[in-house]
Amino acid sequence: MSLSDIASIGSLISGLAVLISLVYLSVQVRQAERNQRAVMNQGLIGRMVDNVFHLVDPTLADLHFKAMMDVEDRSGTEVLRLMNVAIAMICPAMDAWVQREAHLIDDRMFAIAMRPVRTMFSAPVYRAIWPMVRGAFPRGFGEAFEKELSSIPLREEPIDLAAQLQANLASLREGAA
């Protein structure tokens, strides 16, 4: 075997090593992208859960409940609190919108982030709050959010949560019997 043959074999082995390195790098990049998406999703869900826990506070829970039940008689302080609740609930939706625009989350995760906001803004009181908080958000998001709002039907009547719970319990008991 000549020196030229050995050099050719060495060059072939070197080329294979580069190819294997590129395949490995490609796998690593894909895994890093999946991990980054998971972190983004986890952060978004964490912010949504934090918002829900804030609404458990008795003062905010009562205020939010009355808004969802279409109670319109409000003091100025209550309206301000509702504005802040709306802003806090819209912020994760805006974050999701920004992340989706940057292709950091997919449409499924965006839809998950929008569900609480869609439910909230089906209530006329919150829909009436939107023009009051619109200025707190960037124009691009505000336009996209208004388009989203136009697809959310206004709830015609408030949902009697206590009655719904009783009906669900009765249904469960009937199914267990």
N, C-alpha and C positions, 0 to 999 in steps of 0.2 A: 504494500500500500504506500502510495507516494504521499509526500507532504501536501500536495494539492488536494488529494482525496481526503486526507484528514482535515484540512481546512474547510472543505465543502461540508463534511459531516458536522464539524463544529458550527459552521454557519447555519446548517439545518436545525441543529439542536438549539442554537441561540434564537432562531426564528420561532420555533415551537415554544420556547420559554416565554418569549414576548407575547405570543398568542394566548398562552395559558394565563399570563399576568393580566392581559386585557379582559379576558373572560371573568377572571376573579374580580377585577376592578368593577366591571359592569354589575356583577352580582352584589358587590358591596354598595354601590351607588343606589341600586334599587332598594336594598334593605334600609339604607339610610333615609331614602325618600319615604318608605312605609313608616319607619319610626318617627319621622318628622310629622307626617300626617296624623299619626296616633297621638303625638304630643299636642298638636293643634286641636284635635277633636276633644281630647281630655280637658284641655284648658277651657274650651268653649262650654263643654258640659258643666265643668266646675263653676263657671260664672253663672250659668243658668240655675244651678242648684243653690248657689249663694243667694240669688234673687228670690227664689222660692222661700228659703229660710227667713229672709228678711220680712217677707209677707206674713210670716207666722207671728211676728210681734203683734201683741193685742191691738195696739193703736192702728197699725197699718192693716192688720187683718180686717178690722171692723170697717175701716175706710174703703179698702179694696172690695170687701163683700158688698157694701152699699153701692159702690160704683157698678159692680157686676149685676146687682139687682135693680139697676136703673133708678136709684134714689137720686133725684136731681137737686134737692135743697142742700146747698153747701155753703159753708162760711168761706171767706177768702183764704184762711189758713188751710182749710181742707182742700181747696182747689190747688193751692201751692203744693201741698203734700201729694195730691194726685198727679200733678205735673211731674214731680220728682220720681214718683213710682213709675210713671210712664217712661220717663227718660231712662231710669235704671233698667226697665224691662226691654226697652228698644236697643240699648247699647250692645247686648250680646248679638242681637239680630244684625246690627250694623257691623260688628266685628265679623260675623259670619259672612256678610255680604262682601266685605273687604277681602276676606280670605278666599272666598269663592272667585272673586274677580282676579285674584293673584294665582288661582289654580292650586291653592293650598288645601282646600277642602272640596269635596264633591257635592253634587246637587242633593244627594240624600242627606248629608250632614246639614246642609243649608236648610232643607225642609224641616229637619228636626229642630233647628234653632228657631225657625219661624213659628212653630206650632203654638208655643205659649203666647206669642204676640198676636197671632191670628185669633186665638180664643179671646184674649183680652180686648182686642179691637173689634170684636163682634158686638161688644156692649156699646150702646150709644154714648154713654158718659165718656168712655175713653176715646171714642171716635171724635167727640167734641173737644177733647183735650189736645188732640194732635196738632191743630193749627196754633195752639198756644205754646207748644214745645218744638215746633218745626225748625225754628231758628237755631236750636242747639245742635243741629246735625248738618254735616256737609251737604252741599247742593246735590251732588250725584246720588248720594244715598237717599236724601229726602225725596228726590224724584222717583227713584226705584221703590222706596217705601210707599209712596202715594199710589204707585201703580199696583203694588201688592194690596194696599188697602181697598182699592177699587174692586179687587177680586174677592174680598171678604164680605159675605152677606151680613147685614146688620141683623142681630138676633131680634126676633119680633117680641118675644116675651122672655123674662128672666127664667132661669131654671131653678126650680125649688129643690135645692140640694138635699134638704132633710127628707122630702118626699121621695126623691130619687134613691137615696140610701135605703129607705124603708122598702121600696119596691124591689131593689136589688137583693136585700136580705130575704124578703118573702120568696123571691125567685130561687135563691140558693137553698132555702129550707124546703121548698117544694121539690127541687131536684134531688135533694138528699133523702127525701122521704120515700 
